[in-house]
Amino acid sequence: MSGIRRTRWNEKIVMAYLEDAASIHRRLPKVKVPGYYSYWPETMKDDWERLYDAVNGQALLGSPSAREVTYHEEIMEWLRWLERPQQQIVWMRANRIPWKVLVEQFGKSKTTLWRETNYGLFRIASILAAKEQAL
């Protein structure tokens, strides 16, 4: 855990790190299939479109630095400690997906999803605390 500051781990701190990783993830460049390209030029946005993007959070912040990508990869490793559905729920909450969307997608109540999210965050926090004590 080179880029991650040592701290007393709890669910809120783990979620803050995951939200930070989600913001870096959104800034990663789009994956393009090699060999395919478009002849269409990149479109220029006018002032109103740029204002709309800025208000609705679609402004481009630039690609993340190498240090941020490494930090993102370290935090994404934490999700491997959870079961697959729990990984999805925790990651979607880190991306601030509304509960209503999660209820529809997973077919569970908001309370159950909240419990699973907190259990996943608690599990990550306890593993990180155990690793820190072992050092």
LOTI-872104 format. One line per 5 residues: number of its first residue (from 1); their letters; for each residue y negated, z negated, x of N, C-alpha, C. Coordinates in nm, 4 decimals. Layout:
residues N
NUM) A) Y/Z/X/Y/Z/X/Y/Z/X ~ ...
END
This chain:
residues 135
1) MSGIR) 0.1185/0.0000/0.0842/0.0000/0.0000/0.0000/-0.1239/0.0000/0.0881 ~ -0.1441/0.1084/0.1585/-0.2516/0.1136/0.2567/-0.3901/0.1211/0.1934 ~ -0.4097/0.2053/0.0918/-0.5417/0.2219/0.0337/-0.5705/0.1267/-0.0806 ~ -0.4748/0.0388/-0.1101/-0.4889/-0.0499/-0.2241/-0.5226/-0.1889/-0.1737 ~ -0.6305/-0.2422/-0.2258/-0.6777/-0.3733/-0.1854/-0.5823/-0.4804/-0.2373
6) RTRWN) -0.5490/-0.5741/-0.1543/-0.4605/-0.6823/-0.1968/-0.5375/-0.7779/-0.2858 ~ -0.4715/-0.8205/-0.3899/-0.5357/-0.9074/-0.4871/-0.4288/-0.9845/-0.5611 ~ -0.4698/-1.0727/-0.6479/-0.3745/-1.1388/-0.7365/-0.3496/-1.0440/-0.8520 ~ -0.2274/-1.0021/-0.8661/-0.1950/-0.8973/-0.9615/-0.1772/-0.9536/-1.1020 ~ -0.2410/-0.8868/-1.1989/-0.2166/-0.9134/-1.3405/-0.2296/-0.7811/-1.4155
11) EKIVM) -0.2073/-0.7864/-1.5473/-0.2027/-0.6634/-1.6261/-0.3358/-0.5879/-1.6257 ~ -0.4463/-0.6602/-1.6327/-0.5776/-0.5948/-1.6378/-0.6088/-0.5239/-1.5058 ~ -0.5745/-0.5861/-1.3956/-0.6014/-0.5253/-1.2655/-0.5153/-0.4010/-1.2470 ~ -0.3871/-0.4098/-1.2870/-0.2982/-0.2937/-1.2767/-0.3518/-0.1792/-1.3618 ~ -0.3976/-0.2088/-1.4850/-0.4516/-0.1035/-1.5722/-0.5778/-0.0439/-1.5116
16) AYLED) -0.6612/-0.1233/-1.4466/-0.7815/-0.0696/-1.3826/-0.7444/0.0293/-1.2720 ~ -0.6421/-0.0041/-1.1931/-0.5958/0.0881/-1.0891/-0.5394/0.2158/-1.1513 ~ -0.4622/0.2016/-1.2595/-0.4049/0.3200/-1.3250/-0.5141/0.4080/-1.3857 ~ -0.6177/0.3475/-1.4449/-0.7292/0.4254/-1.4991/-0.8025/0.4994/-1.3884 ~ -0.8163/0.4343/-1.2735/-0.8794/0.4989/-1.1590/-0.7961/0.6183/-1.1133
21) AASIH) -0.6644/0.6012/-1.1085/-0.5754/0.7115/-1.0701/-0.5824/0.8248/-1.1725 ~ -0.5962/0.7902/-1.2999/-0.6070/0.8928/-1.4046/-0.7354/0.9741/-1.3878 ~ -0.8447/0.9079/-1.3497/-0.9695/0.9831/-1.3287/-0.9577/1.0755/-1.2084 ~ -0.8870/1.0324/-1.1046/-0.8635/1.1202/-0.9888/-0.7727/1.2352/-1.0296 ~ -0.6715/1.2056/-1.1101/-0.5762/1.3082/-1.1559/-0.6478/1.4201/-1.2338
26) RRLPK) -0.7462/1.3817/-1.3144/-0.8210/1.4829/-1.3916/-0.9032/1.5741/-1.3008 ~ -0.9381/1.5261/-1.1822/-1.0193/1.6053/-1.0898/-0.9371/1.6935/-0.9971 ~ -0.8048/1.6784/-0.9985/-0.7209/1.7631/-0.9134/-0.7347/1.9087/-0.9562 ~ -0.7267/2.0013/-0.8619/-0.7393/2.1429/-0.8989/-0.6232/2.1873/-0.9882 ~ -0.6505/2.2844/-1.0723/-0.5490/2.3377/-1.1629/-0.4403/2.4077/-1.0817
31) VKVPG) -0.3172/2.3954/-1.1288/-0.2050/2.4623/-1.0632/-0.2050/2.6075/-1.1075 ~ -0.2003/2.6989/-1.0116/-0.2000/2.8422/-1.0427/-0.0707/2.9032/-0.9918 ~ -0.0145/2.9921/-1.0705/0.1079/3.0605/-1.0318/0.0726/3.1647/-0.9264 ~ 0.1415/3.1619/-0.8109/0.1100/3.2603/-0.7076/0.1425/3.4024/-0.7536 ~ 0.0577/3.4949/-0.7173/0.0805/3.6349/-0.7512/0.0104/3.6794/-0.8785
36) YYSYW) -0.0397/3.5862/-0.9572/-0.1102/3.6214/-1.0802/-0.2578/3.5877/-1.0631 ~ -0.3401/3.6784/-1.1057/-0.4827/3.6534/-1.0974/-0.5516/3.7302/-1.2093 ~ -0.6773/3.6990/-1.2285/-0.7524/3.7608/-1.3371/-0.8672/3.8435/-1.2788 ~ -0.8921/3.9570/-1.3421/-1.0058/4.0386/-1.3017/-1.1343/3.9913/-1.3679 ~ -1.1210/3.9023/-1.4659/-1.2395/3.8522/-1.5349/-1.3178/3.7615/-1.4415
41) PETMK) -1.4484/3.7772/-1.4373/-1.5297/3.6894/-1.3511/-1.5412/3.5499/-1.4132 ~ -1.5704/3.4511/-1.3291/-1.5967/3.3167/-1.3790/-1.7238/3.3219/-1.4624 ~ -1.7221/3.2564/-1.5763/-1.8387/3.2608/-1.6650/-1.9410/3.1572/-1.6212 ~ -2.0646/3.1926/-1.6368/-2.1737/3.1016/-1.6072/-2.2106/3.0297/-1.7360 ~ -2.2317/2.8991/-1.7278/-2.2685/2.8215/-1.8457/-2.4194/2.8085/-1.8528
46) DDWER) -2.4709/2.8162/-1.9762/-2.6148/2.7954/-1.9913/-2.6433/2.6452/-2.0003 ~ -2.7714/2.6089/-2.0141/-2.8113/2.4686/-2.0141/-2.7457/2.3892/-2.1270 ~ -2.7359/2.4503/-2.2455/-2.6780/2.3796/-2.3597/-2.5297/2.3519/-2.3391 ~ -2.4588/2.4461/-2.2828/-2.3151/2.4250/-2.2568/-2.2931/2.3175/-2.1501 ~ -2.3774/2.3161/-2.0472/-2.3664/2.2124/-1.9451/-2.3992/2.0754/-2.0027
51) LYDAV) -2.4989/2.0686/-2.0911/-2.5335/1.9428/-2.1553/-2.4179/1.8944/-2.2433 ~ -2.3573/1.9855/-2.3189/-2.2431/1.9507/-2.4037/-2.1284/1.8971/-2.3188 ~ -2.0988/1.9625/-2.2076/-1.9917/1.9173/-2.1196/-2.0232/1.7795/-2.0610 ~ -2.1488/1.7570/-2.0251/-2.1871/1.6287/-1.9675/-2.1731/1.5167/-2.0708 ~ -2.2123/1.5435/-2.1947/-2.2039/1.4421/-2.3000/-2.0588/1.4133/-2.3362
56) NGQAL) -1.9756/1.5148/-2.3400/-1.8367/1.4990/-2.3827/-1.7403/1.4778/-2.2667 ~ -1.7906/1.4539/-2.1494/-1.7054/1.4179/-2.0370/-1.6292/1.5327/-1.9757 ~ -1.6784/1.6538/-1.9854/-1.6092/1.7661/-1.9258/-1.6832/1.8199/-1.8041 ~ -1.7720/1.7391/-1.7503/-1.8460/1.7821/-1.6318/-1.7527/1.7792/-1.5102 ~ -1.7654/1.8763/-1.4248/-1.6817/1.8826/-1.3053/-1.7414/1.7943/-1.1970
61) LGSPS) -1.6593/1.7075/-1.1420/-1.7054/1.6169/-1.0383/-1.6662/1.6640/-0.8989 ~ -1.5979/1.7747/-0.8902/-1.5503/1.8235/-0.7620/-1.4098/1.7730/-0.7351 ~ -1.3452/1.8367/-0.6416/-1.2086/1.7980/-0.6079/-1.2078/1.6630/-0.5381 ~ -1.1012/1.5858/-0.5571/-1.0944/1.4563/-0.4887/-1.0696/1.4739/-0.3393 ~ -1.1109/1.3753/-0.2631/-1.0907/1.3795/-0.1182/-0.9436/1.3503/-0.0867
66) AREVT) -0.9069/1.3712/0.0373/-0.7681/1.3457/0.0798/-0.7335/1.1981/0.0624 ~ -0.8282/1.1111/0.0902/-0.8054/0.9668/0.0728/-0.7807/0.9330/-0.0738 ~ -0.8570/0.9961/-0.1641/-0.8377/0.9713/-0.3072/-0.7025/1.0232/-0.3556 ~ -0.6587/1.1377/-0.3032/-0.5282/1.1921/-0.3414/-0.4167/1.0998/-0.2950 ~ -0.4278/1.0467/-0.1743/-0.3282/0.9523/-0.1232/-0.3255/0.8259/-0.2085
71) YHEEI) -0.4429/0.7755/-0.2424/-0.4566/0.6581/-0.3299/-0.3906/0.6856/-0.4653 ~ -0.4167/0.8038/-0.5212/-0.3582/0.8455/-0.6491/-0.2060/0.8485/-0.6402 ~ -0.1525/0.9049/-0.5326/-0.0076/0.9143/-0.5162/0.0562/0.7762/-0.5039 ~ -0.0094/0.6835/-0.4332/0.0431/0.5478/-0.4203/0.0517/0.4798/-0.5567 ~ -0.0510/0.4974/-0.6368/-0.0532/0.4333/-0.7679/0.0465/0.4996/-0.8619
76) MEWLR) 0.0629/0.6311/-0.8523/0.1599/0.7000/-0.9383/0.3029/0.6539/-0.9084 ~ 0.3287/0.6091/-0.7859/0.4608/0.5562/-0.7516/0.4940/0.4327/-0.8350 ~ 0.3924/0.3582/-0.8766/0.4152/0.2386/-0.9574/0.4858/0.2721/-1.0884 ~ 0.4535/0.3872/-1.1453/0.5123/0.4242/-1.2745/0.6629/0.4473/-1.2637 ~ 0.7124/0.4733/-1.1448/0.8563/0.4959/-1.1263/0.9367/0.3685/-1.1491
81) WLERP) 0.8713/0.2543/-1.1515/0.9398/0.1274/-1.1738/0.9669/0.1034/-1.3224 ~ 0.9170/0.1906/-1.4081/0.9323/0.1745/-1.5532/1.0300/0.2778/-1.6086 ~ 1.0797/0.2511/-1.7280/1.1629/0.3486/-1.7982/1.0752/0.4648/-1.8425 ~ 1.1353/0.5808/-1.8665/1.0605/0.7026/-1.8983/0.9647/0.6878/-2.0173 ~ 1.0088/0.6377/-2.1343/0.9126/0.6269/-2.2454/0.7982/0.5307/-2.2140
86) QQQIV) 0.8311/0.4242/-2.1411/0.7279/0.3277/-2.1055/0.6284/0.3889/-2.0070 ~ 0.6775/0.4728/-1.9159/0.5884/0.5439/-1.8238/0.4870/0.6257/-1.9023 ~ 0.5372/0.6983/-2.0019/0.4489/0.7844/-2.0807/0.3439/0.7028/-2.1552 ~ 0.3861/0.5928/-2.2154/0.2919/0.5103/-2.2928/0.1850/0.4523/-2.2015 ~ 0.2262/0.3955/-2.0886/0.1295/0.3341/-1.9966/0.0343/0.4398/-1.9405
91) WMRAN) 0.0875/0.5567/-1.9038/0.0022/0.6621/-1.8476/-0.0944/0.7167/-1.9528 ~ -0.0471/0.7312/-2.0753/-0.1364/0.7797/-2.1818/-0.2470/0.6788/-2.2097 ~ -0.2154/0.5502/-2.2040/-0.3196/0.4479/-2.2234/-0.4162/0.4470/-2.1053 ~ -0.3665/0.4724/-1.9838/-0.4556/0.4803/-1.8670/-0.5518/0.5982/-1.8817 ~ -0.5071/0.7028/-1.9508/-0.5931/0.8183/-1.9790/-0.6751/0.7994/-2.1050
96) RIPWK) -0.6691/0.6817/-2.1619/-0.7463/0.6430/-2.2811/-0.7148/0.7288/-2.4035 ~ -0.5883/0.7641/-2.4175/-0.5430/0.8330/-2.5383/-0.5462/0.7305/-2.6510 ~ -0.6040/0.7636/-2.7665/-0.6134/0.6658/-2.8754/-0.4758/0.6196/-2.9246 ~ -0.4716/0.4964/-2.9734/-0.3474/0.4403/-3.0258/-0.2912/0.5263/-3.1376 ~ -0.3787/0.5817/-3.2187/-0.3338/0.6620/-3.3326/-0.2476/0.7795/-3.2864
101) VLVEQ) -0.2855/0.8436/-3.1774/-0.2092/0.9560/-3.1235/-0.0736/0.9066/-3.0729 ~ -0.0720/0.7920/-3.0067/0.0539/0.7363/-2.9572/0.1464/0.6977/-3.0721 ~ 0.0901/0.6422/-3.1790/0.1709/0.6056/-3.2962/0.2384/0.7293/-3.3529 ~ 0.1637/0.8388/-3.3641/0.2205/0.9631/-3.4177/0.3249/1.0220/-3.3234 ~ 0.2993/1.0184/-3.1937/0.3899/1.0814/-3.0978/0.5201/1.0034/-3.0799
106) FGKSK) 0.5117/0.8704/-3.0744/0.6305/0.7901/-3.0469/0.6976/0.7361/-3.1726 ~ 0.6298/0.7432/-3.2859/0.6889/0.6955/-3.4104/0.7086/0.5452/-3.4129 ~ 0.6214/0.4718/-3.3441/0.6281/0.3259/-3.3407/0.4944/0.2710/-3.3875 ~ 0.4935/0.1452/-3.4261/0.3682/0.0843/-3.4707/0.2774/0.0579/-3.3512 ~ 0.1509/0.0380/-3.3810/0.0526/0.0112/-3.2758/0.0871/-0.1180/-3.2022
111) TTLWR) 0.1330/-0.2175/-3.2762/0.1678/-0.3454/-3.2151/0.2844/-0.3299/-3.1180 ~ 0.3853/-0.2525/-3.1570/0.5001/-0.2300/-3.0692/0.4570/-0.1559/-2.9434 ~ 0.3736/-0.0537/-2.9600/0.3246/0.0213/-2.8434/0.2407/-0.0676/-2.7530 ~ 0.1596/-0.1539/-2.8128/0.0768/-0.2462/-2.7350/0.1661/-0.3398/-2.6533 ~ 0.2730/-0.3919/-2.7180/0.3675/-0.4793/-2.6493/0.4356/-0.4073/-2.5331
116) ETNYG) 0.4769/-0.2830/-2.5570/0.5432/-0.2064/-2.4509/0.4476/-0.1774/-2.3360 ~ 0.3227/-0.1477/-2.3683/0.2219/-0.1247/-2.2644/0.2038/-0.2501/-2.1800 ~ 0.1847/-0.3634/-2.2473/0.1648/-0.4882/-2.1735/0.2872/-0.5280/-2.0931 ~ 0.4066/-0.5038/-2.1471/0.5278/-0.5349/-2.0725/0.5368/-0.4467/-1.9475 ~ 0.5047/-0.3185/-1.9619/0.5065/-0.2283/-1.8462/0.4066/-0.2708/-1.7403
121) LFRIA) 0.2861/-0.3080/-1.7831/0.1837/-0.3528/-1.6884/0.2257/-0.4836/-1.6218 ~ 0.2871/-0.5737/-1.7006/0.3347/-0.6996/-1.6451/0.4447/-0.6748/-1.5426 ~ 0.5338/-0.5823/-1.5723/0.6435/-0.5519/-1.4801/0.5883/-0.4968/-1.3475 ~ 0.4916/-0.4048/-1.3563/0.4304/-0.3500/-1.2347/0.3615/-0.4616/-1.1562 ~ 0.2855/-0.5469/-1.2271/0.2135/-0.6554/-1.1604/0.3096/-0.7525/-1.0917
126) SILAA) 0.4209/-0.7834/-1.1569/0.5163/-0.8771/-1.0959/0.5842/-0.8155/-0.9734 ~ 0.6149/-0.6866/-0.9778/0.6752/-0.6206/-0.8612/0.5756/-0.6168/-0.7452 ~ 0.4492/-0.5854/-0.7752/0.3471/-0.5827/-0.6699/0.3269/-0.7213/-0.6101 ~ 0.3276/-0.8245/-0.6936/0.3108/-0.9625/-0.6448/0.4291/-1.0024/-0.5569 ~ 0.5494/-0.9621/-0.5977/0.6688/-0.9938/-0.5185/0.6640/-0.9226/-0.3830
131) KEQAL) 0.6199/-0.7964/-0.3833/0.6093/-0.7230/-0.2567/0.5036/-0.7864/-0.1655 ~ 0.3955/-0.8334/-0.2262/0.2892/-0.8947/-0.1471/0.3342/-1.0263/-0.0869 ~ 0.4138/-1.1035/-0.1610/0.4643/-1.2292/-0.1085/0.5652/-1.2071/0.0024 ~ 0.6373/-1.0944/-0.0045/0.7375/-1.0650/0.0980/0.6728/-1.0288/0.2308 ~ 0.5464/-0.9866/0.2265/0.4787/-0.9476/0.3524/0.4397/-1.0670/0.4325
END
